[in-house]
Amino acid sequence: MIRIDSVTKRYPDGTVAVDRLSLEIPDRSITVFVGPSGCGKTTTLRMINRMVEPSEGRILLDGADIHAQPVNTLRRSMGYVIQNAGLFQHRTIVDNIATVPRLLGWSKQKARARAAELMERVGLDTALAKRYPYQLSGGQQQRVGVARALAADPPVLLMDEPFSAVDPVVRKGLQDELLRIQDELGKTIVFVTHDIDEAIKLGTMVAVMRTGGHLAQYAPPAELLTAPADEFVEDFLGADRGIRRLSFFPSTGLELQRAPIVAIDADAGRLGARASADAPYLLVTDLDGRPLGWGEPQDLTAGSIDPARLLSYGRPFMPGRDSLRAALDGSVLSPTGWAVAVDGEGRAVGVVSQQVIGAAIRTAHAEGRDDARVGG
Amino acid sequence: MNVLNFIHAFFSDSSHWHGYDGIPARVWEHIQYSLEALGYAALIGLPVGLVTGHYGRGGNTLALIATAGRALPSFGLLVLMFIWLGFGLLPVMIPLVILAVPPILVTTYEALRSVDPSPVDAARGMGMTESRILFQVELPVALPLILSGLRSAAIQIVSTATIAAYVSLGGLGRYIIDGLYQKNYEKVVGGATLVAAMALVTLGIFWAVARLTVSPGVRRS
């Protein structure tokens, strides 16, 4: 555990970057510092590996002051990832990743073997090992940056706006990858970003900071969305708080209906039997059970259903994996107002109406079932 | 008679190829003076440039020294040193070193200042010592520029080392000065041609050194 104990950073010109900050960073979780520029989030991160020395207060790592050990020993025990990756352009990818193991005195061979292992872990093709940084894309370079930070298997990982300089699609990929790696490795990650969505997506705990180095709120993301401490936090969270909060409610409990699902080769009797007042539309699937689209029962003629004339089924969600947000989104996207649930192979396993999703949302609120993190 | 005829006459005269005043002996003397001067200049310029560049301090002082060094006329300095110190290699070395230090010092400083700060920040954050950061992160990236500083210093030394002949020493300057005195223009042109050839060889050597020492990851830029 990292404990920041009433830490202040004041520069010689009188600027206060961080003002009496106190908080505890739990082990094996992602703690995100988020805030506008000049809020002291990067300064706070850099004080943890002593790139910046606090003016007052202290920082404890597992109960011991971080000044108790030599500065370079401390830094070698913490992975460090920065915005533009900061790769060494004169070294190959594999040697970049092997940097800290080599500093720790590993043999070249062992360090390179470890580096190759990490390339796979962060989703890099090992064929890139002998390339130089300039031959890689921004996203690939950032993966190398993460691999380099993880190379010596440090318990702590400090990440300073690591994904800010890549485009949104690549950024999402990197975020998902980080969550996957974190599931496997369980590091204590301190992550700095100015992007509140990134904070909410990645953080187990989120520290919202405001200009002048003040801590505005320190809470799990769902709590942040439910109960922002003040107007600043609320403004910073932006619109759609309610919708975004649904990301934290699992879709597992939704009551799915199987009846309105028909295969494209269904006969007239079957088409007639499946329609009901309850479910005015039928979801037509292909022969493997993958959804094709919605149709009104009277428009569907047995044996000659034209998939091109069916209504869009929106974006299907996976019960259990996806959240209520994904389910609601699916139902809003579909002109019928029904969301389609699919299994891992993309086969329709049920459909659910907005009314049922709405009821589930109300139940979830009532139960305060917002501690479990789900994707989507 | 044109210059090419002079060159041809000089190099085809077999008496110019041996003895203490022969081409091999004079070239070898010239190489020795040049290497020695470049060695001293690098010994002063490189460490000072590396350290000031790494810490980013002293840039103004360096610029001042460089301007002063460049403003000193090598020939005048040679005569002054000769009067002071008398006969020997030292009065020749001093102006040559003073000529060569500024390009080495200033380019090394600038080369280190122009290194991208983010790998340096990453290296420091990973727990590299300052000397490792300097030699393993900054130097390899700054190397092409540092070599270019050494190269221009070397070329200036090669062409200026001819002044050694004014104080009765050897080197390729001998041909030029003696030739002028004897009104033997064949000798003058021959000596000048050899100096130019040595400057070109120096260029070639630095090109080869850069090929061998600069990482392909850095070289592309």
Interface residues (C-beta under 8 A of the other chain):
Chain A: N49 M51 V71 N72 T73 L74 R75 R76 Y80 I82 Q83 N84 A85 G86 L87 F88 Q89 H90 R91 T92 T99 V100 L103 Y132 P133 Y134 G145 R148 A149 L158
Chain B: D116 S118 P119 V120 D121 A122 A123 R124 G125 M126 G127 M128 T129 R132 Q136 V137 P140 V141 V214 S215 P216 G217 V218 R220 S221
